Amino acid sequence: MDELSAAVVSGASSDVLERIPVPTEYTAAHLRIEDVDMFRGVADKDVRRSIHVDKVPMPELAPDEVLIAVMAAAMNYNTIWSATFEPLPTFNFLRYYAKQGGWAARHDQPHHVLGSDAAGVIVRVGSGVRNWKVGDHVAVATAHVDDQEPLTHADGMLGAEQRAWGFETNFGGLADYAVVRASQLLPKAAHLSWEEAACNPLCAGTAYRMLISEHGANMRQGDVVLIWGAAGGLGGYAVQFVRNGGGIPIGIVSSDRKAEIARKLGCELVIDRREIGEISPDPETTVAAGRQLGKIIRREIGEDPNIVFEHVGRQTFGVSVFVARRGGVIVTCGSSTGYEHTFDNRYLWMRLKRIIGSHGANLYEQYQTNRLIERGRIMPMLSAIYPLRESGEAARTIQRNEHLGKVGVLCLAPDPGLGVTNPSLRTEIGTDRLTPLLNA
């Protein structure tokens, strides 16, 4: 461990941190450009082969950026996409971004440091940073935006230069240090450990925008919300937001174990996918599954869903469109089973339904999400913790869908459970409530 890292871990003051030089290299989970074709023609694209944990050069800091000593990070599915070089190598993103010149040119490297979630301690601030200082404990929002682009000021997610940090940019969170724009920073929730705080921003912010924001479904009290994958990272946050907002969460899961978790999180109805019958993009199968699903929901809840929370994609999208009520909303942020969706358009146009595309969250939406986390209203969906050196193993569990919720990664934090600065709130909430998936 370098001198600056050791000082951070020991809890050194900001004055001490400012005096210690920044190391010239640091340990990071990264990809190497020479590996881009390693999975060509290979059936099992095992990400443990492509994710390297080793030293990389320390980048220079731009005026609007901070350097964070990362105490903990978390895995997201975009790391799997990166590590399999699909649907295209993320080095393409880095080269495209670097063409802007200036500070963007740093991102085009023969290595790509991964990770779109992190929490840690600021150790350096750029000359243009005003509201943050060395020593601050922070969590990192994922959206990397251009604040000089007009559309960014309407909605940070609309700007053409909006990128997913650690996926479409370099110097991400699965490392001892990370480079972050000041416009990505959130105060770390004081009652959470480093790994609990690190697992929230991407999935919790995405779920908030999809359901609560005026840019998403704009959920109201009493809305019936159908949530695919209700025991997963994204779905678990969705259940909590629906419950907190006075909605009626219905979870769809794929096992008895996940059903138990969905009920624990607050679903009023949990449906095992096996109860619906075969689910596929085939039109006849879609309608049959939709009718069966609708029958179960009306029998148990009494009405059709106002909102369908969709991220599975090709396999389920037709069912989602079918089962939403007249005038209902299907809000989607992804397509883990494929991007080419098929659905019977008659059930969309003749019943006046809407499809809303949603991606990430702008800084204000992340701020509102973080406020609820800080107040103990939203709980971390952390389910497992790995050390940084085992980042490949952590990613592999996600690649094989062997995980629940969010998978955390300890970076500079030597042990789990560190970083709590408001133990009284933690005690008030209760450890079992704080980590509902960790010992599930």
C-alpha positions in Angstrom: 0.0 0.0 0.0 1.4 3.4 -1.0 1.9 6.2 1.6 -1.2 8.2 0.6 -3.4 5.1 0.7 -2.1 4.1 4.1 -2.8 7.6 5.4 -6.4 7.4 4.1 -7.0 4.0 5.7 -5.6 5.2 9.0 -8.0 8.2 9.0 -5.4 11.0 8.6 -6.6 14.6 8.5 -7.1 16.5 5.3 -3.9 18.5 6.1 -1.9 15.4 6.2 -3.5 14.0 3.1 -2.7 17.1 1.1 1.0 16.9 2.1 1.5 13.4 1.0 2.4 13.0 -2.7 0.1 11.2 -5.1 1.6 7.9 -6.3 2.7 7.6 -9.9 0.8 4.3 -10.3 -2.0 2.4 -8.5 -3.7 -1.0 -8.5 -6.8 -1.4 -10.6 -9.1 -4.0 -12.2 -8.6 -3.3 -15.9 -8.8 -4.6 -19.4 -5.9 -4.7 -21.8 -6.2 -3.7 -25.4 -4.2 -6.7 -26.6 -6.9 -9.0 -25.3 -9.8 -7.5 -27.4 -10.0 -10.6 -29.7 -9.3 -13.2 -27.0 -12.9 -14.5 -27.0 -13.4 -14.6 -30.8 -15.1 -17.9 -31.5 -15.1 -18.9 -27.8 -18.4 -20.1 -26.4 -17.7 -19.4 -22.7 -16.3 -15.8 -22.5 -15.0 -16.2 -19.0 -14.4 -12.7 -17.7 -11.8 -14.0 -15.2 -9.5 -14.3 -18.2 -9.9 -10.7 -19.4 -10.0 -8.8 -16.1 -6.5 -8.0 -14.8 -5.7 -6.6 -11.3 -2.4 -4.9 -11.5 -0.6 -1.5 -11.5 -1.6 1.2 -14.0 -0.3 4.7 -14.4 -1.9 7.5 -12.4 -3.7 10.0 -14.7 -3.3 13.8 -14.4 -6.3 15.6 -12.8 -8.5 18.0 -14.8 -9.7 21.3 -13.2 -13.2 20.0 -12.7 -12.2 16.6 -11.3 -11.3 15.1 -7.9 -9.1 12.1 -7.1 -10.7 9.7 -4.8 -9.0 7.0 -2.7 -11.6 4.3 -3.3 -12.5 2.4 -0.2 -15.1 0.2 -1.8 -16.7 -0.3 -5.2 -19.5 -2.5 -6.7 -20.0 -4.6 -9.8 -22.5 -3.8 -12.5 -23.5 -5.7 -15.6 -21.7 -3.1 -17.7 -18.4 -4.5 -16.4 -19.4 -7.9 -17.9 -20.1 -6.2 -21.3 -16.7 -4.5 -21.1 -14.9 -7.7 -20.1 -16.4 -9.8 -22.9 -15.8 -7.0 -25.4 -19.4 -7.2 -26.4 -21.4 -5.8 -28.0 -18.2 -4.0 -28.9 -14.9 -3.3 -27.2 -15.2 -0.4 -24.8 -11.8 0.8 -26.0 -13.8 2.1 -29.0 -15.7 4.4 -26.5 -12.4 5.6 -25.1 -10.9 6.4 -28.5 -14.0 8.2 -29.6 -14.1 10.3 -26.4 -10.4 11.1 -26.7 -10.9 12.7 -30.2 -12.3 15.7 -28.4 -8.7 16.5 -27.4 -7.7 18.4 -24.3 -8.4 16.5 -21.1 -10.5 13.9 -22.9 -7.3 12.6 -24.7 -6.2 11.0 -21.4 -8.9 8.4 -21.6 -7.4 6.6 -24.7 -5.0 4.2 -23.0 -4.0 0.6 -23.7 -5.8 -0.3 -20.5 -9.4 0.4 -19.4 -10.0 0.8 -15.6 -13.5 -0.5 -15.0 -16.2 0.2 -12.4 -19.3 2.5 -12.3 -19.9 2.5 -8.5 -17.6 3.6 -5.7 -17.3 5.3 -2.3 -14.2 6.7 -0.8 -12.2 9.7 0.4 -11.3 12.8 -1.7 -7.5 13.2 -1.7 -7.1 15.9 -4.4 -9.4 18.5 -6.0 -9.0 20.2 -9.3 -8.5 24.0 -9.4 -12.1 24.5 -10.6 -13.8 22.4 -7.9 -15.7 24.6 -5.4 -18.1 22.5 -3.2 -15.8 19.6 -2.2 -12.5 19.4 -0.4 -9.8 16.9 0.5 -11.0 14.5 3.3 -14.6 14.5 2.3 -16.3 11.1 2.3 -18.2 10.6 -0.9 -20.2 8.2 -3.1 -20.0 8.5 -6.9 -22.9 9.0 -9.3 -22.5 7.2 -12.6 -23.4 9.9 -15.1 -20.4 11.7 -16.6 -21.8 14.7 -18.3 -20.6 17.9 -20.1 -21.9 20.9 -18.1 -21.2 23.2 -21.0 -23.6 21.4 -23.3 -27.1 23.1 -23.4 -29.2 20.0 -23.1 -27.4 19.0 -19.9 -29.1 21.9 -18.2 -32.5 20.6 -19.2 -31.7 17.0 -18.1 -28.2 15.7 -17.6 -29.1 12.4 -19.3 -30.1 14.1 -22.6 -26.7 15.6 -23.5 -24.9 14.0 -26.4 -21.7 13.9 -24.3 -23.3 12.0 -21.4 -21.4 8.9 -20.6 -21.4 6.0 -18.1 -18.3 6.5 -15.9 -16.0 3.5 -15.9 -17.8 2.0 -18.9 -17.6 4.7 -21.6 -14.8 6.6 -19.7 -11.6 5.4 -18.2 -10.3 5.6 -14.6 -13.3 3.9 -13.0 -14.1 2.7 -9.5 -12.7 -0.9 -9.3 -9.3 0.4 -8.1 -7.4 2.0 -5.3 -8.0 5.4 -6.9 -10.5 6.9 -9.3 -10.9 10.1 -11.2 -14.3 11.6 -10.9 -15.9 14.9 -12.1 -17.2 17.1 -9.3 -20.7 16.9 -10.9 -20.7 13.1 -10.0 -20.2 13.5 -6.3 -22.6 12.7 -3.5 -22.1 12.8 0.3 -21.6 9.3 1.6 -24.4 8.2 3.9 -22.8 8.4 7.3 -24.6 5.3 8.8 -23.4 3.0 6.0 -20.1 1.2 5.7 -17.9 1.8 2.6 -19.2 -1.3 0.8 -22.8 -0.5 1.6 -22.5 3.0 0.3 -20.6 2.0 -2.8 -23.3 -0.4 -4.0 -26.1 2.1 -4.3 -25.7 4.9 -6.9 -26.0 3.2 -10.3 -29.0 0.9 -9.6 -30.8 3.0 -7.0 -30.5 6.1 -9.1 -31.7 4.2 -12.2 -34.7 2.8 -10.4 -35.6 6.3 -9.0 -35.6 7.9 -12.4 -37.6 5.1 -13.9 -40.3 5.2 -11.3 -40.4 8.4 -9.4 -39.0 11.1 -11.6 -41.0 13.2 -14.1 -38.6 11.8 -16.7 -39.9 8.3 -15.9 -43.2 6.8 -14.9 -44.0 9.6 -12.4 -45.5 7.1 -10.0 -48.4 8.1 -7.8 -49.8 6.7 -4.5 -51.8 3.6 -5.1 -50.2 2.8 -8.4 -49.8 -1.0 -9.0 -46.3 -1.6 -10.2 -45.1 -4.9 -11.8 -41.4 -5.4 -11.2 -39.4 -8.0 -13.2 -36.5 -9.4 -11.2 -37.7 -8.0 -7.9 -34.9 -9.7 -5.9 -32.1 -8.3 -8.1 -30.1 -5.1 -7.6 -32.2 -2.9 -9.8 -35.5 -4.6 -8.9 -34.8 -4.6 -5.2 -34.4 -0.8 -5.2 -37.6 -0.5 -7.3 -39.6 -2.5 -4.7 -38.4 -0.1 -2.0 -39.3 3.0 -4.0 -42.7 1.7 -4.8 -43.4 0.8 -1.2 -42.1 4.1 0.1 -44.2 6.1 -2.4 -47.5 4.5 -1.5 -47.6 2.1 -4.5 -48.4 -1.5 -4.6 -45.3 -3.6 -5.7 -45.7 -6.9 -7.5 -42.5 -8.8 -7.9 -41.7 -11.5 -10.5 -38.9 -13.8 -9.5 -37.4 -17.1 -10.7 -36.9 -19.1 -7.5 -38.3 -19.8 -4.1 -35.2 -18.2 -2.5 -35.8 -15.0 -4.5 -39.5 -15.0 -3.7 -38.7 -15.0 0.0 -36.4 -12.0 -0.6 -39.0 -10.1 -2.6 -41.5 -10.5 0.2 -38.9 -9.3 2.7 -38.4 -6.2 0.7 -42.1 -5.4 0.7 -43.8 -6.9 -2.4 -47.5 -7.3 -1.8 -47.6 -10.1 -4.4 -44.7 -12.3 -5.5 -45.1 -14.4 -8.7 -42.8 -17.2 -9.7 -42.1 -17.1 -13.4 -43.0 -20.7 -13.5 -46.6 -19.8 -12.7 -46.9 -17.8 -16.0 -45.9 -20.6 -18.3 -43.4 -20.3 -21.1 -42.1 -16.8 -21.7 -40.6 -16.0 -25.1 -40.7 -13.4 -27.9 -43.0 -15.7 -29.9 -46.4 -13.8 -30.4 -48.7 -16.6 -29.5 -46.6 -17.5 -26.4 -46.4 -13.9 -25.4 -50.2 -13.5 -25.4 -50.7 -16.7 -23.5 -48.2 -15.7 -20.9 -49.6 -12.2 -20.7 -53.2 -13.6 -20.1 -52.0 -15.9 -17.4 -50.0 -13.2 -15.7 -52.9 -10.7 -15.9 -55.2 -13.3 -14.5 -53.0 -13.9 -11.4 -52.6 -10.2 -10.8 -56.3 -9.4 -11.1 -57.2 -12.4 -8.8 -54.7 -11.3 -6.1 -54.6 -7.5 -6.4 -57.9 -6.7 -8.2 -56.6 -4.6 -11.0 -54.0 -4.5 -13.8 -50.6 -2.7 -13.4 -50.3 1.0 -13.9 -46.6 0.7 -14.4 -44.4 -2.2 -15.6 -40.8 -1.9 -14.5 -38.9 -3.6 -17.5 -35.2 -4.3 -17.9 -35.2 -8.0 -19.1 -35.8 -7.0 -22.7 -36.5 -9.3 -25.6 -37.8 -12.3 -23.6 -40.4 -10.4 -21.5 -41.1 -7.1 -23.3 -44.1 -8.3 -25.2 -45.7 -9.6 -22.0 -45.0 -6.3 -20.3 -46.8 -4.4 -23.1 -49.7 -6.8 -23.0 -50.2 -6.9 -19.2 -50.1 -3.1 -18.5 -53.5 -1.6 -17.9 -55.3 0.7 -20.4 -53.4 4.0 -20.3 -50.5 2.3 -18.4 -46.8 2.8 -18.7 -44.0 0.4 -19.6 -40.7 2.0 -18.5 -37.5 0.3 -19.7 -33.8 0.8 -18.9 -32.2 -2.2 -20.5 -32.4 -5.5 -22.4 -30.4 -8.2 -20.7 -32.0 -11.0 -22.9 -31.7 -9.1 -26.1 -32.3 -5.7 -27.7 -34.7 -6.6 -30.5 -38.2 -6.5 -28.9 -41.4 -7.8 -30.4 -44.9 -7.0 -29.2 -48.4 -6.8 -30.5 -48.8 -3.1 -31.2 -52.6 -3.3 -31.1 -52.4 -3.6 -27.3 -50.2 -0.5 -27.2 -52.1 1.9 -29.5 -55.7 0.7 -29.0 -55.3 0.8 -25.2 -53.4 4.1 -25.1 -50.3 2.7 -23.3 -46.9 4.4 -23.3 -43.3 3.1 -23.5 -40.7 5.2 -21.8 -37.0 4.7 -22.3 -34.9 5.5 -19.2 -31.2 5.6 -18.7 -29.2 6.3 -15.5 -30.1 9.3 -13.5 -29.2 13.0 -13.6 -27.4 14.6 -10.6 -30.6 15.9 -9.1 -32.3 12.5 -9.3 -29.1 11.0 -7.8 -29.2 13.7 -5.0 -32.8 12.8 -4.2 -32.0 9.1 -4.2 -29.0 9.7 -1.9 -31.2 11.8 0.5 -33.5 8.9 1.0 -30.5 6.6 1.5 -29.0 9.1 4.0 -32.3 9.1 6.0 -32.5 5.4 6.1 -35.5 5.1 3.8 -33.7 3.0 1.1 -31.6 0.1 2.1 -28.5 -1.2 0.2 -29.0 -4.2 -1.9 -25.5 -5.6 -1.1 -25.4 -9.4 -1.2 -21.7 -10.4 -1.3 -18.3 -8.8 -0.8 -15.0 -9.6 -2.6 -11.6 -8.1 -2.3 -10.3 -6.1 -5.3 -7.8 -8.8 -6.2 -10.8 -11.1 -6.8 -12.6 -8.7 -9.1 -12.6 -11.4 -11.9 -14.4 -13.8 -9.6 -16.9 -11.2 -8.5 -17.7 -10.4 -12.1 -18.0 -14.1 -13.0 -20.8 -14.6 -10.4 -22.7 -11.9 -12.2 -21.9 -13.3 -15.6 -23.3 -16.7 -14.6 -26.3 -15.1 -12.8 -25.3 -16.7 -9.5 -25.7 -13.6 -7.4 -28.5 -11.7 -5.7 -28.7 -7.9 -5.5 -25.4 -6.1 -5.7 -21.9 -7.5 -5.4 -19.5 -5.3 -3.5 -15.7 -5.0 -3.8 -13.4 -3.9 -1.1 -10.6 -1.7 -2.6 -8.5 0.2 0.0 -10.9 -0.7 2.9 -9.1 -3.6 4.7 -12.2 -5.2 6.1 -16.0 -4.9 5.7 -18.0 -2.7 8.1 -15.6 0.3 8.1 -16.5 3.9 7.4 -19.6 4.3 9.6 -19.6 7.8 11.2 -23.2 7.8 12.4 -23.5 4.6 14.4 -26.7 5.8 16.3 -28.7 6.0 13.1 -27.3 2.6 12.1 -28.5 1.1 15.4 -31.8 2.8 15.1 -32.4 1.2 11.7 -31.0 -2.2 12.6 -28.3 -4.1 10.8 -30.7 -6.8 9.6 -32.8 -4.1 7.8 -29.7 -2.4 6.4 -28.5 -5.4 4.5 -31.5 -7.5 3.8 -29.6 -9.6 1.2 -26.2 -10.0 2.8 -27.1 -13.1 4.8 -30.0 -14.3 2.7 
